[in-house]
Amino acid sequence: MGLTGLEIYKLLPKKNCKECGQPTCLAFAMQLAAGKASIDACPYVSEEAKAALGAASAPPIALVTIGTGEKALAIGDETVLFRHDKRFEHPPGLAILFPDNEGEEHLRQRLDSFRRLCFDRVGQIHCANMVALECRSGDPETFKAAVRLVTEATDWPLVLLSEEPEVQRAALSVAGEARPLIYAATKDNWEPMVALAKEFKVPLAVRGENLAALVELVGRVSGAGVTELVLDSGARHPSQVLADQTQIRRQALKRFRPLGFPTITFSTASDPAGRVAEATLAIAKYAGIVVLDSDDPAEVLPLVTLRLNLYTDPQKPIAVEPKIYEIGAVTPESPVFVTTNFSLTYFCVAADVEASRVPSYILTVDTDGTSVLTAWAAGKFTPEKIAQALNESGLAERIKHRKVVIPGGVAVLSGKLQELSGWEVLVGPRESAGIPAFLKQHWQSN
């Protein structure tokens, strides 16, 4: 684990000069321990202390980047075993497996299917985000041609699957600048694979026959100068994958450096349900990359959704921007609904307003991404905040009426809100599913 504040304090100059922005060196040490300050802020710290603090503050799991540009995948840099302790930092790559020996036309069709593996979840687009190209032909030129086709067709990161160094060299000659992950160095080929990783400056996957063999092999590879590594324990049966993935994470967080790297797993079941179950286990248990031999949206969608759910900050709800949203072709006579900026709340309200077929405005109030009742109980969804949002929204210039609909669960706010805002406050249904009936019964008469 990282150094405590007191351990860091012992390495500081103890001048209490305040030039770091903290009142004392002890306060600065506490900020360093919490990851809220940089040692560079201290102008008097010694180089020896910097070196010691730098090594101690390095993440227990190394950060590895695969690919380039906006779609580059960063994995690792994790610091906790359980999500509720803090959060998981980098969502795993979901790699779709492509063989190189099924012909150019079939590969193009598979790539077209791959590009459609993007889904709208709570207003965000999430995709399968890696291509795993496997050399099943055994021919370097065939693999090279397939790699060239893939790199020309997509800019998603690549995993190049072959244990033959000459095959990898052929592929890297056309894709090296794209920084693919080359898979895999084993006890039999690690030296030439290390040479390729160093020559082309790409990350390298290391596969052992078990955890003990993996630790030994990682020691050799890292000792040879390759530090961007992705680990594969060799396990394929779900129970062993679970055990190995858990042990790798546990030992990495204890600063056991040979296992301080992100991992790659493979979903190898022959049936769809089995593939999804294996990939689900891997996503839930710390995999940095999950390779799936399917481009069926029905299999990919639940995995994308699970990844989204696990890799959000449990202390920070998913929120939409607090502003005016227009549902349908709004007019000056359109109703105005007010809700919070919690994503699930907003999208439920938006869907039910759309179902009503009454073009409407939705004003989302900034409640730090909390739901209506939660925000009301916490004092974040108040008449004062709603009145301020109404006044600052510009809605008064866009509509002829001065009526606003609030959620039925917070009907108690209506009187004070009407007094503060000058708007007529209508109390809507408690659940957004009642919006179509509410509009039919009440809005037309207003």
ABEGO torsion letter per residue (X at the ends): XBBBAAAAAAABAGAGAGAAGBABAAAAAAAAAAGABBAAABAABBAAAAAAAAAAABBABBBBBBEBEAABBBBEGBABABAAABBBABBBBBBBBBBAAAEAAAAAAAAAAAAABBBBBGGBBBBBABBBBBBAAGBAAAAAAAAAAAAAABABBBBBBBABAAAAAAAAAAAAAAGBBBOBBBAAAAAAAAAAAAAAGBBBBBBBABAAAAAAAAAAAAAAGBABBBBBAGBABAAAAAAAAAAAAAAAAAGBAAABBBBBBBBABABAAAAAAAAAAAAABGBABBBBBBABAAAAAAAAAAAAAAABBAABBBBBBBBBBBBEBBBAABBBBBBBABAAAAAAAAAAAAAAGBBBBBBBBBAGGBBAAAAAAAGABBAAAAAAAAAAAGAAAABABBBBBBBAAAAAAAAAAAAAAGBBBBBBBABAAAAAAAAAAAAAAX
